[in-house]
Amino acid sequence: MSMSQRKRELRARRKRREKVNVMKARLPQADAAKKAVYAEKLRKMTPGAEILIKSMELE
């Protein structure tokens, strides 16, 4: 039996949070080009990307 839709959504949300936390950890040593790459990845990954990009000061 497959997972319910809600469980899939929760699993995806947790995975996105993990990925964002990894990006936040790597941000202090990132240069401007790397920050632009992170911003683009966030835009592809999550619908609330613009809020995250502002809070992380990527642009």
C-alpha positions in Angstrom: 0.0 0.0 0.0 1.3 3.4 -0.9 1.7 6.4 1.3 -1.2 8.9 1.7 -0.8 12.2 -0.1 -0.5 14.0 3.3 2.4 11.9 4.3 4.2 12.5 1.0 3.7 16.3 1.5 5.1 16.1 5.0 8.1 14.0 3.9 8.8 16.5 1.0 8.6 19.4 3.5 11.1 17.8 5.9 13.5 17.0 3.0 13.3 20.7 1.8 14.0 21.9 5.3 17.1 19.6 5.5 18.3 21.0 2.2 17.8 24.6 3.2 19.6 24.0 6.5 22.6 22.6 4.5 22.6 25.7 2.4 22.5 28.0 5.4 25.5 26.2 6.9 27.5 26.7 3.7 26.5 30.3 3.2 29.2 32.0 5.4 32.1 30.8 3.2 30.2 31.3 -0.1 31.2 33.9 -2.6 28.7 36.0 -4.7 28.6 33.5 -7.6 27.8 30.6 -5.2 25.1 32.7 -3.5 23.4 33.2 -6.9 23.5 29.5 -7.5 21.9 28.9 -4.1 19.2 31.4 -4.8 18.4 29.7 -8.1 18.2 26.3 -6.4 15.9 27.7 -3.8 13.6 29.1 -6.5 13.3 25.6 -8.1 12.9 23.8 -4.7 10.2 25.7 -2.9 7.3 28.1 -3.5 8.3 30.4 -0.7 11.8 30.9 -2.1 11.7 34.7 -2.3 11.1 35.0 1.5 14.0 32.7 2.2 16.3 34.5 -0.2 15.6 37.8 1.5 16.1 36.3 5.0 19.4 34.7 3.9 20.5 37.9 2.1 21.3 36.0 -1.1 20.4 39.0 -3.3 
